[in-house]
Amino acid sequence: MVTERVHAASPADLVETAFFRIYRDNMADVPIHNKALSVEAVDFQIWQGHWLGILITPWSLSVLLVPGRADGWDMPGANQRRFVKFPAGNIAFLGNEEPELGEFQSCALFSSMAQFRSQSEAVQAARAALLALFKSPDEQPPPPTDKPSENSTLSRRRLFGLGRT
């Protein structure tokens, strides 16, 4: 049974509590997780009346939506997607529920975290992804080329459009 719980304050601590429990109870012995990473809720903020942020776990990096008010909260049914419009485009979210948090919606951006060498690198990618949601497609940086020009350095910040060339 889905339990809607509206959060007047940031749900970041509850998100971390729920996913630390999931890690401890279900994921600690699963070989797919990255041992350099931990559970962290990144930059939760109100967006269209609801909480939007990024969740880093040793096994995934996901955008989360958590109800900030009852009005306008549209929870998809079990195994159904809900498309949410951002300036970057429509993003598909799946409905979820955890006892500590109530219902929420998530969109996995990385389902393997092997490419991240540290927590700070994962946090940097999380913040870049969050910023990218609010850029229209014509504001997005061009895709990287196989051969960077002589005067350019392809960094993660540049890849996500956060740095200057």
BADREN-949266 format. One record per residue: residue number from 1; x, y, z of N, C-alpha, C in turn; residue in three letters. Coordinates in pm, 1 decimal, padded with zeros to 6 digits. Example, Ala and Ser with C-alpha at 12.3 -4.5 7.8 and 13.67 -1.06 7.14 Angstrom:
> n | n_u | n_v | n_w | ca_u | ca_v | ca_w | c_u | c_v | c_w | res
> 1 | 01319.0 | -00569.0 | 00780.0 | 01230.0 | -00450.0 | 00780.0 | 01320.0 | -00330.0 | 00780.0 | Ala
> 2 | 01285.0 | -00225.0 | 00708.0 | 01367.0 | -00106.0 | 00714.0 | 01290.0 | 00003.0 | 00787.0 | Ser
END
This chain:
> n | n_u | n_v | n_w | ca_u | ca_v | ca_w | c_u | c_v | c_w | res
> 1 | 00084.1 | -00118.8 | 00000.0 | 00000.0 | 00000.0 | 00000.0 | 00088.1 | 00124.5 | 00000.0 | Met
> 2 | 00060.5 | 00216.1 | -00090.7 | 00138.2 | 00337.9 | -00103.2 | 00090.2 | 00440.0 | -00001.1 | Val
> 3 | 00185.3 | 00497.1 | 00070.1 | 00155.1 | 00595.9 | 00171.9 | 00214.2 | 00728.9 | 00130.4 | Thr
> 4 | 00128.5 | 00823.2 | 00095.5 | 00177.9 | 00955.9 | 00062.2 | 00213.0 | 01027.8 | 00191.5 | Glu
> 5 | 00330.7 | 01081.2 | 00195.3 | 00374.0 | 01161.6 | 00308.5 | 00428.9 | 01289.8 | 00250.1 | Arg
> 6 | 00371.7 | 01402.5 | 00288.5 | 00415.5 | 01532.5 | 00238.9 | 00526.1 | 01583.6 | 00330.1 | Val
> 7 | 00630.7 | 01637.8 | 00271.3 | 00747.5 | 01684.2 | 00346.2 | 00758.6 | 01835.9 | 00337.1 | His
> 8 | 00735.6 | 01903.4 | 00449.2 | 00748.8 | 02048.9 | 00453.4 | 00896.3 | 02089.3 | 00450.8 | Ala
> 9 | 00980.9 | 02008.9 | 00512.1 | 01125.4 | 02033.8 | 00513.9 | 01193.7 | 01932.4 | 00422.9 | Ala
> 10 | 01317.6 | 01960.0 | 00389.9 | 01392.6 | 01870.9 | 00300.7 | 01389.3 | 01726.3 | 00350.1 | Ser
> 11 | 01359.5 | 01633.5 | 00260.1 | 01357.2 | 01491.3 | 00297.1 | 01494.4 | 01424.7 | 00286.1 | Pro
> 12 | 01601.5 | 01500.3 | 00266.5 | 01733.9 | 01442.8 | 00241.2 | 01775.2 | 01344.4 | 00350.5 | Ala
> 13 | 01755.2 | 01379.2 | 00478.0 | 01793.9 | 01287.6 | 00586.6 | 01713.4 | 01158.7 | 00582.5 | Asp
> 14 | 01583.9 | 01168.0 | 00549.8 | 01499.5 | 01048.8 | 00541.2 | 01538.4 | 00962.0 | 00421.7 | Leu
> 15 | 01574.3 | 01025.3 | 00311.3 | 01622.2 | 00952.2 | 00193.5 | 01746.9 | 00873.6 | 00230.8 | Val
> 16 | 01840.6 | 00939.0 | 00296.7 | 01964.1 | 00870.8 | 00336.5 | 01936.3 | 00757.8 | 00435.0 | Glu
> 17 | 01848.4 | 00780.9 | 00531.9 | 01813.6 | 00676.3 | 00628.8 | 01755.8 | 00553.9 | 00558.2 | Thr
> 18 | 01661.6 | 00576.3 | 00466.4 | 01598.7 | 00465.7 | 00393.3 | 01702.5 | 00388.5 | 00311.6 | Ala
> 19 | 01790.0 | 00459.6 | 00241.1 | 01883.4 | 00390.8 | 00152.4 | 02004.9 | 00333.9 | 00225.8 | Phe
> 20 | 02039.8 | 00387.6 | 00342.4 | 02139.8 | 00319.7 | 00426.1 | 02083.1 | 00186.0 | 00473.8 | Phe
> 21 | 01955.1 | 00184.0 | 00509.0 | 01890.8 | 00058.5 | 00550.5 | 01889.3 | -00040.6 | 00434.6 | Arg
> 22 | 01852.2 | 00004.5 | 00316.9 | 01850.3 | -00083.1 | 00199.0 | 01990.1 | -00138.1 | 00173.5 | Ile
> 23 | 02090.0 | -00053.3 | 00184.4 | 02227.6 | -00098.8 | 00165.0 | 02263.7 | -00205.4 | 00268.5 | Tyr
> 24 | 02237.3 | -00175.6 | 00393.9 | 02272.1 | -00268.1 | 00503.6 | 02196.7 | -00400.6 | 00490.5 | Arg
> 25 | 02066.1 | -00394.6 | 00465.1 | 01982.6 | -00514.8 | 00466.0 | 01982.7 | -00594.2 | 00335.7 | Asp
> 26 | 01999.7 | -00525.8 | 00221.8 | 01981.5 | -00593.2 | 00093.0 | 02099.8 | -00587.9 | -00001.7 | Asn
> 27 | 02185.2 | -00488.1 | 00013.2 | 02286.4 | -00465.5 | -00090.6 | 02431.1 | -00484.6 | -00044.7 | Met
> 28 | 02455.0 | -00496.6 | 00083.8 | 02592.9 | -00498.9 | 00134.8 | 02677.2 | -00610.5 | 00074.0 | Ala
> 29 | 02619.6 | -00725.1 | 00046.8 | 02695.6 | -00838.1 | -00007.1 | 02682.0 | -00854.2 | -00158.3 | Asp
> 30 | 02613.4 | -00761.3 | -00222.9 | 02595.1 | -00769.5 | -00368.0 | 02720.7 | -00714.8 | -00435.6 | Val
> 31 | 02779.6 | -00792.1 | -00525.5 | 02908.9 | -00751.8 | -00582.1 | 02904.0 | -00633.0 | -00677.6 | Pro
> 32 | 02787.8 | -00583.6 | -00716.5 | 02782.3 | -00474.3 | -00813.8 | 02811.0 | -00337.1 | -00754.5 | Ile
> 33 | 02814.3 | -00325.1 | -00623.1 | 02831.8 | -00190.3 | -00569.7 | 02978.4 | -00147.7 | -00567.9 | His
> 34 | 02996.3 | -00016.2 | -00571.8 | 03127.3 | 00046.5 | -00572.0 | 03164.7 | 00077.1 | -00427.1 | Asn
> 35 | 03267.2 | 00010.4 | -00376.5 | 03305.8 | 00023.3 | -00235.4 | 03363.6 | 00160.2 | -00201.3 | Lys
> 36 | 03395.2 | 00240.9 | -00302.0 | 03445.9 | 00376.3 | -00277.2 | 03333.0 | 00474.5 | -00248.8 | Ala
> 37 | 03207.5 | 00430.2 | -00266.9 | 03093.0 | 00521.2 | -00254.3 | 03006.2 | 00486.8 | -00135.3 | Leu
> 38 | 02928.7 | 00587.0 | -00094.3 | 02834.5 | 00571.8 | 00015.3 | 02701.2 | 00632.0 | -00026.7 | Ser
> 39 | 02601.2 | 00616.0 | 00057.9 | 02469.6 | 00674.5 | 00033.7 | 02475.9 | 00823.9 | 00066.3 | Val
> 40 | 02427.2 | 00906.3 | -00026.3 | 02423.8 | 01051.2 | -00002.4 | 02310.8 | 01114.6 | -00082.7 | Glu
> 41 | 02231.4 | 01197.3 | -00016.2 | 02128.5 | 01277.7 | -00081.7 | 02191.4 | 01412.1 | -00115.9 | Ala
> 42 | 02184.1 | 01451.5 | -00242.8 | 02255.7 | 01570.1 | -00291.1 | 02157.8 | 01678.1 | -00337.5 | Val
> 43 | 02172.0 | 01796.6 | -00279.7 | 02107.3 | 01920.3 | -00326.7 | 01955.4 | 01912.3 | -00342.4 | Asp
> 44 | 01886.1 | 01858.7 | -00243.0 | 01740.1 | 01856.4 | -00249.6 | 01686.7 | 01998.4 | -00238.0 | Phe
> 45 | 01595.9 | 02032.1 | -00328.8 | 01538.8 | 02166.4 | -00337.4 | 01394.2 | 02157.5 | -00382.8 | Gln
> 46 | 01317.9 | 02259.0 | -00350.5 | 01178.3 | 02262.4 | -00395.4 | 01174.8 | 02296.8 | -00544.2 | Ile
> 47 | 01101.2 | 02216.8 | -00618.6 | 01078.1 | 02241.3 | -00760.8 | 00932.6 | 02207.0 | -00789.6 | Trp
> 48 | 00857.5 | 02303.6 | -00837.8 | 00714.5 | 02288.9 | -00866.9 | 00638.7 | 02231.5 | -00747.0 | Gln
> 49 | 00675.5 | 02275.2 | -00627.3 | 00607.0 | 02234.7 | -00505.1 | 00652.6 | 02103.2 | -00444.4 | Gly
> 50 | 00746.0 | 02035.2 | -00509.2 | 00794.4 | 01906.2 | -00460.2 | 00946.5 | 01909.3 | -00447.9 | His
> 51 | 00999.8 | 01813.7 | -00373.4 | 01144.2 | 01806.8 | -00351.9 | 01211.0 | 01731.1 | -00465.2 | Trp
> 52 | 01313.5 | 01791.7 | -00522.0 | 01390.8 | 01733.0 | -00630.2 | 01536.2 | 01727.8 | -00585.6 | Leu
> 53 | 01600.2 | 01614.3 | -00604.7 | 01740.9 | 01601.1 | -00569.6 | 01799.0 | 01476.4 | -00631.9 | Gly
> 54 | 01923.0 | 01451.5 | -00599.9 | 01993.2 | 01335.0 | -00653.1 | 02029.8 | 01242.6 | -00537.4 | Ile
> 55 | 02014.2 | 01113.8 | -00560.7 | 02053.8 | 01012.9 | -00463.8 | 02173.0 | 00935.7 | -00519.2 | Leu
> 56 | 02281.2 | 00936.8 | -00442.6 | 02397.8 | 00855.3 | -00475.6 | 02396.0 | 00735.0 | -00382.5 | Ile
> 57 | 02412.1 | 00616.8 | -00439.0 | 02431.7 | 00494.5 | -00361.4 | 02551.1 | 00422.0 | -00422.1 | Thr
> 58 | 02604.8 | 00323.4 | -00355.9 | 02714.9 | 00247.2 | -00415.5 | 02674.1 | 00169.6 | -00541.3 | Pro
> 59 | 02543.9 | 00158.5 | -00570.0 | 02497.8 | 00082.1 | -00685.3 | 02426.3 | 00165.9 | -00791.4 | Trp
> 60 | 02391.5 | 00294.0 | -00761.8 | 02322.5 | 00375.7 | -00861.9 | 02328.4 | 00524.0 | -00827.5 | Ser
> 61 | 02296.8 | 00605.2 | -00927.2 | 02280.6 | 00749.1 | -00910.4 | 02146.7 | 00781.3 | -00974.7 | Leu
> 62 | 02054.8 | 00840.4 | -00897.1 | 01917.6 | 00861.8 | -00944.3 | 01867.5 | 01001.1 | -00909.5 | Ser
> 63 | 01782.2 | 01052.9 | -00996.0 | 01706.8 | 01174.3 | -00965.1 | 01585.5 | 01129.8 | -00884.8 | Val
> 64 | 01555.7 | 01200.4 | -00776.2 | 01438.6 | 01168.1 | -00693.9 | 01343.8 | 01286.3 | -00687.2 | Leu
> 65 | 01215.5 | 01256.4 | -00690.0 | 01108.9 | 01351.3 | -00660.9 | 01036.0 | 01299.8 | -00537.6 | Leu
> 66 | 01015.8 | 01388.0 | -00439.1 | 00950.4 | 01353.5 | -00314.1 | 00841.4 | 01457.8 | -00291.3 | Val
> 67 | 00720.7 | 01417.1 | -00250.4 | 00612.8 | 01515.8 | -00237.5 | 00642.3 | 01623.8 | -00132.8 | Pro
> 68 | 00627.9 | 01747.9 | -00177.3 | 00640.6 | 01863.0 | -00088.3 | 00504.8 | 01916.8 | -00047.9 | Gly
> 69 | 00402.5 | 01876.6 | -00123.3 | 00264.1 | 01913.4 | -00093.1 | 00173.7 | 01808.8 | -00157.8 | Arg
> 70 | 00053.0 | 01797.0 | -00108.1 | -00040.7 | 01698.5 | -00163.9 | -00089.8 | 01742.7 | -00301.0 | Ala
> 71 | -00111.0 | 01871.9 | -00317.4 | -00159.8 | 01927.0 | -00443.3 | -00055.0 | 01909.2 | -00552.7 | Asp
> 72 | -00093.6 | 01847.3 | -00662.1 | -00004.3 | 01831.8 | -00775.1 | 00086.5 | 01710.4 | -00769.5 | Gly
> 73 | 00072.0 | 01627.0 | -00667.1 | 00153.5 | 01505.8 | -00660.1 | 00081.2 | 01395.8 | -00735.7 | Trp
> 74 | 00142.1 | 01345.1 | -00840.6 | 00082.1 | 01242.6 | -00925.1 | 00170.6 | 01118.5 | -00919.5 | Asp
> 75 | 00124.6 | 01018.6 | -00846.8 | 00203.1 | 00896.1 | -00828.8 | 00162.9 | 00792.9 | -00933.5 | Met
> 76 | 00262.2 | 00742.2 | -01011.3 | 00228.9 | 00637.6 | -01108.5 | 00195.3 | 00506.9 | -01038.9 | Pro
> 77 | 00121.5 | 00421.7 | -01106.8 | 00089.2 | 00290.1 | -01052.7 | 00212.2 | 00201.1 | -01049.8 | Gly
> 78 | 00197.5 | 00084.1 | -00991.2 | 00307.7 | -00012.0 | -00981.7 | 00361.7 | -00044.8 | -01120.0 | Ala
> 79 | 00494.2 | -00041.2 | -01134.1 | 00562.9 | -00071.6 | -01259.7 | 00521.7 | 00019.0 | -01375.0 | Asn
> 80 | 00474.0 | 00137.4 | -01343.3 | 00437.8 | 00233.4 | -01448.0 | 00527.0 | 00356.3 | -01437.8 | Gln
> 81 | 00548.7 | 00417.4 | -01552.2 | 00631.5 | 00537.8 | -01557.1 | 00543.0 | 00661.3 | -01560.9 | Arg
> 82 | 00598.8 | 00767.1 | -01508.3 | 00536.7 | 00899.5 | -01517.2 | 00640.7 | 00991.0 | -01580.5 | Arg
> 83 | 00601.7 | 01059.6 | -01686.6 | 00694.2 | 01151.1 | -01752.4 | 00677.0 | 01290.0 | -01693.2 | Phe
> 84 | 00789.4 | 01349.7 | -01654.1 | 00790.9 | 01483.1 | -01595.1 | 00867.8 | 01573.2 | -01689.7 | Val
> 85 | 00810.0 | 01689.1 | -01719.0 | 00871.3 | 01782.3 | -01814.5 | 00970.0 | 01874.3 | -01742.9 | Lys
> 86 | 01092.6 | 01871.8 | -01791.6 | 01199.3 | 01961.8 | -01748.1 | 01243.3 | 02041.9 | -01869.9 | Phe
> 87 | 01313.6 | 02152.3 | -01851.5 | 01365.0 | 02224.5 | -01968.3 | 01448.5 | 02135.7 | -02061.2 | Pro
> 88 | 01520.0 | 02037.9 | -02006.1 | 01601.9 | 01947.8 | -02087.7 | 01519.0 | 01846.9 | -02165.7 | Ala
> 89 | 01393.3 | 01827.2 | -02126.9 | 01306.4 | 01729.6 | -02193.0 | 01226.0 | 01650.5 | -02092.4 | Gly
> 90 | 01149.1 | 01555.5 | -02142.3 | 01066.7 | 01471.4 | -02056.0 | 01151.6 | 01359.8 | -01995.3 | Asn
> 91 | 01139.3 | 01343.7 | -01864.7 | 01216.1 | 01243.2 | -01791.8 | 01118.3 | 01142.9 | -01731.1 | Ile
> 92 | 01144.5 | 01013.2 | -01748.4 | 01057.4 | 00906.8 | -01697.4 | 01095.1 | 00872.2 | -01553.3 | Ala
> 93 | 00996.3 | 00876.1 | -01464.4 | 01014.2 | 00840.5 | -01324.4 | 00930.1 | 00718.6 | -01291.5 | Phe
> 94 | 00981.4 | 00634.0 | -01202.7 | 00907.2 | 00519.3 | -01151.2 | 00866.2 | 00547.3 | -01007.6 | Leu
> 95 | 00745.8 | 00502.2 | -00970.3 | 00698.1 | 00518.7 | -00834.1 | 00763.6 | 00419.3 | -00739.6 | Gly
> 96 | 00793.9 | 00465.6 | -00619.9 | 00855.8 | 00383.6 | -00515.9 | 00798.4 | 00422.5 | -00381.0 | Asn
> 97 | 00827.4 | 00341.5 | -00281.0 | 00787.5 | 00372.4 | -00144.3 | 00884.1 | 00304.3 | -00048.4 | Glu
> 98 | 00921.8 | 00376.1 | 00055.9 | 01003.7 | 00320.5 | 00163.4 | 00943.6 | 00366.3 | 00295.6 | Glu
> 99 | 00946.6 | 00282.1 | 00398.5 | 00881.2 | 00316.4 | 00525.7 | 00928.4 | 00447.8 | 00586.9 | Pro
> 100 | 01056.9 | 00476.2 | 00578.2 | 01109.8 | 00598.1 | 00638.8 | 01066.8 | 00724.2 | 00565.8 | Glu
> 101 | 01036.0 | 00712.1 | 00438.5 | 01015.8 | 00826.3 | 00350.5 | 00873.2 | 00842.1 | 00300.5 | Leu
> 102 | 00801.4 | 00731.0 | 00286.6 | 00673.5 | 00734.5 | 00217.4 | 00698.3 | 00717.1 | 00069.0 | Gly
> 103 | 00606.0 | 00766.8 | -00013.4 | 00622.7 | 00747.8 | -00157.2 | 00714.5 | 00853.5 | -00216.7 | Glu
> 104 | 00778.8 | 00813.6 | -00325.8 | 00867.2 | 00901.1 | -00402.0 | 00877.8 | 00845.6 | -00541.8 | Phe
> 105 | 00939.9 | 00922.0 | -00629.1 | 00961.1 | 00878.4 | -00766.8 | 01109.2 | 00888.9 | -00798.8 | Gln
> 106 | 01158.2 | 00794.2 | -00878.8 | 01300.4 | 00794.2 | -00910.5 | 01325.8 | 00768.3 | -01057.8 | Ser
> 107 | 01436.1 | 00823.8 | -01103.6 | 01483.8 | 00802.1 | -01240.2 | 01633.3 | 00773.0 | -01231.2 | Cys
> 108 | 01672.3 | 00650.4 | -01261.7 | 01813.4 | 00611.2 | -01255.1 | 01890.6 | 00674.2 | -01370.5 | Ala
> 109 | 01999.4 | 00742.1 | -01336.6 | 02087.8 | 00799.6 | -01438.2 | 02207.8 | 00709.8 | -01463.8 | Leu
> 110 | 02257.2 | 00645.8 | -01358.5 | 02364.9 | 00547.4 | -01367.4 | 02320.5 | 00426.5 | -01287.4 | Phe
> 111 | 02323.1 | 00308.7 | -01347.8 | 02287.1 | 00188.6 | -01272.5 | 02409.4 | 00103.4 | -01241.6 | Ser
> 112 | 02522.2 | 00149.3 | -01285.7 | 02650.4 | 00094.6 | -01242.7 | 02733.2 | 00215.0 | -01201.2 | Ser
> 113 | 02799.0 | 00204.4 | -01089.0 | 02877.0 | 00317.6 | -01039.2 | 03027.3 | 00292.3 | -01052.3 | Met
> 114 | 03063.2 | 00193.9 | -01132.7 | 03203.6 | 00154.2 | -01146.2 | 03292.9 | 00266.6 | -01198.4 | Ala
> 115 | 03237.1 | 00360.8 | -01276.2 | 03319.2 | 00466.9 | -01335.2 | 03360.5 | 00574.5 | -01236.3 | Gln
> 116 | 03303.1 | 00575.8 | -01116.0 | 03336.0 | 00678.6 | -01017.5 | 03446.3 | 00628.7 | -00924.6 | Phe
> 117 | 03551.5 | 00709.4 | -00912.2 | 03665.5 | 00671.8 | -00828.1 | 03650.0 | 00716.8 | -00683.3 | Arg
> 118 | 03559.3 | 00813.4 | -00658.7 | 03544.3 | 00866.8 | -00523.5 | 03404.2 | 00922.5 | -00503.6 | Ser
> 119 | 03369.2 | 00945.0 | -00379.4 | 03240.3 | 01005.7 | -00346.0 | 03232.7 | 01147.4 | -00403.2 | Gln
> 120 | 03341.8 | 01221.8 | -00393.8 | 03338.6 | 01359.6 | -00444.9 | 03318.2 | 01362.6 | -00596.3 | Ser
> 121 | 03371.7 | 01265.8 | -00667.9 | 03349.1 | 01257.6 | -00812.6 | 03201.6 | 01226.8 | -00842.1 | Glu
> 122 | 03140.8 | 01138.9 | -00764.7 | 02998.5 | 01107.4 | -00782.5 | 02911.9 | 01228.9 | -00748.9 | Ala
> 123 | 02947.3 | 01302.7 | -00644.8 | 02872.3 | 01423.8 | -00608.2 | 02883.0 | 01527.4 | -00719.6 | Val
> 124 | 03001.0 | 01543.4 | -00776.5 | 03018.9 | 01637.4 | -00887.4 | 02929.8 | 01598.3 | -01006.0 | Gln
> 125 | 02925.9 | 01470.8 | -01039.0 | 02839.3 | 01424.0 | -01148.7 | 02692.6 | 01444.7 | -01114.4 | Ala
> 126 | 02654.8 | 01422.4 | -00988.9 | 02515.6 | 01442.1 | -00945.3 | 02475.1 | 01587.7 | -00962.9 | Ala
> 127 | 02560.0 | 01678.5 | -00920.4 | 02528.6 | 01822.2 | -00932.7 | 02522.6 | 01864.8 | -01078.9 | Arg
> 128 | 02611.1 | 01811.9 | -01160.2 | 02608.5 | 01842.9 | -01303.3 | 02480.0 | 01792.0 | -01367.5 | Ala
> 129 | 02438.1 | 01672.4 | -01329.8 | 02314.1 | 01615.6 | -01384.7 | 02193.7 | 01699.8 | -01343.9 | Ala
> 130 | 02190.6 | 01744.3 | -01219.9 | 02080.1 | 01827.2 | -01172.4 | 02074.7 | 01959.0 | -01249.5 | Leu
> 131 | 02189.6 | 02021.1 | -01269.5 | 02194.0 | 02144.6 | -01348.2 | 02149.8 | 02120.4 | -01492.4 | Leu
> 132 | 02189.6 | 02007.4 | -01549.4 | 02155.5 | 01976.1 | -01688.3 | 02005.3 | 01961.4 | -01708.8 | Ala
> 133 | 01932.3 | 01918.6 | -01605.4 | 01785.9 | 01906.8 | -01616.8 | 01720.3 | 02040.8 | -01649.4 | Leu
> 134 | 01784.4 | 02149.0 | -01606.8 | 01725.1 | 02281.1 | -01621.8 | 01779.6 | 02360.2 | -01739.9 | Phe
> 135 | 01851.4 | 02292.3 | -01828.1 | 01898.4 | 02354.2 | -01951.8 | 01820.0 | 02296.4 | -02067.3 | Lys
> 136 | 01774.4 | 02384.5 | -02156.0 | 01704.0 | 02335.8 | -02274.5 | 01803.3 | 02263.1 | -02364.5 | Ser
> 137 | 01753.7 | 02178.9 | -02456.1 | 01845.2 | 02104.1 | -02543.6 | 01943.0 | 02193.8 | -02619.6 | Pro
> 138 | 01901.4 | 02314.9 | -02660.4 | 01994.3 | 02401.3 | -02732.9 | 02096.1 | 02468.5 | -02641.0 | Asp
> 139 | 02078.5 | 02458.6 | -02509.2 | 02176.2 | 02510.3 | -02414.0 | 02275.3 | 02402.9 | -02369.6 | Glu
> 140 | 02248.7 | 02277.5 | -02403.5 | 02335.4 | 02167.2 | -02362.3 | 02468.4 | 02177.1 | -02436.3 | Gln
> 141 | 02576.8 | 02133.6 | -02372.9 | 02706.0 | 02136.4 | -02441.9 | 02706.3 | 02037.4 | -02557.4 | Pro
> 142 | 02787.1 | 02063.6 | -02659.9 | 02794.3 | 01967.9 | -02770.8 | 02855.9 | 01837.6 | -02722.2 | Pro
> 143 | 02821.9 | 01727.3 | -02788.0 | 02881.4 | 01598.9 | -02747.5 | 03032.3 | 01604.0 | -02767.1 | Pro
> 144 | 03105.3 | 01529.9 | -02682.6 | 03250.8 | 01530.5 | -02698.6 | 03291.2 | 01465.3 | -02829.7 | Pro
> 145 | 03401.5 | 01512.1 | -02884.3 | 03455.1 | 01452.1 | -03006.9 | 03564.8 | 01354.6 | -02968.4 | Thr
> 146 | 03601.6 | 01270.4 | -03063.1 | 03708.3 | 01174.7 | -03036.2 | 03842.8 | 01244.1 | -03017.4 | Asp
> 147 | 03861.5 | 01355.8 | -03089.0 | 03987.8 | 01428.5 | -03081.7 | 03961.1 | 01570.6 | -03034.5 | Lys
> 148 | 03998.0 | 01603.0 | -02909.0 | 03983.5 | 01741.3 | -02866.4 | 04080.8 | 01831.1 | -02942.3 | Pro
> 149 | 04042.5 | 01956.5 | -02957.4 | 04132.1 | 02050.0 | -03025.3 | 04256.6 | 02071.1 | -02941.0 | Ser
> 150 | 04359.6 | 02126.7 | -03002.1 | 04486.5 | 02145.0 | -02932.6 | 04472.6 | 02230.2 | -02807.4 | Glu
> 151 | 04381.8 | 02327.4 | -02809.2 | 04369.9 | 02422.4 | -02699.3 | 04259.4 | 02388.3 | -02600.7 | Asn
> 152 | 04202.0 | 02270.7 | -02611.7 | 04093.2 | 02238.9 | -02519.9 | 04125.8 | 02116.2 | -02437.1 | Ser
> 153 | 04069.2 | 02113.3 | -02319.1 | 04082.6 | 01999.0 | -02230.8 | 03943.1 | 01949.7 | -02200.1 | Thr
> 154 | 03918.3 | 01822.7 | -02223.4 | 03786.6 | 01766.2 | -02196.4 | 03781.3 | 01721.0 | -02051.3 | Leu
> 155 | 03717.1 | 01800.6 | -01968.3 | 03702.3 | 01766.7 | -01826.9 | 03557.5 | 01729.8 | -01800.8 | Ser
> 156 | 03531.8 | 01670.4 | -01684.6 | 03393.6 | 01639.5 | -01647.9 | 03309.8 | 01766.7 | -01642.2 | Arg
> 157 | 03367.4 | 01874.0 | -01590.7 | 03292.5 | 01999.9 | -01581.0 | 03251.8 | 02047.6 | -01720.5 | Arg
> 158 | 03344.3 | 02040.0 | -01816.5 | 03312.0 | 02081.9 | -01952.8 | 03211.6 | 01987.8 | -02017.2 | Arg
> 159 | 03227.1 | 01857.6 | -01993.6 | 03136.6 | 01758.7 | -02050.2 | 02993.1 | 01787.9 | -02008.9 | Leu
> 160 | 02973.9 | 01825.3 | -01881.4 | 02840.7 | 01855.9 | -01832.6 | 02801.8 | 02001.7 | -01849.9 | Phe
> 161 | 02887.1 | 02080.3 | -01916.6 | 02852.1 | 02218.5 | -01943.6 | 02873.2 | 02312.6 | -01828.1 | Gly
> 162 | 02958.4 | 02274.9 | -01733.9 | 02977.8 | 02358.2 | -01614.8 | 03105.2 | 02440.2 | -01620.6 | Leu
> 163 | 03193.9 | 02410.1 | -01713.0 | 03320.9 | 02480.8 | -01718.7 | 03334.9 | 02556.9 | -01849.0 | Gly
> 164 | 03436.1 | 02638.3 | -01855.7 | 03464.5 | 02713.2 | -01978.0 | 03568.3 | 02636.9 | -02058.8 | Arg
> 165 | 03568.9 | 02660.3 | -02188.1 | 03666.0 | 02593.0 | -02273.9 | 03802.1 | 02655.3 | -02262.7 | Thr
END
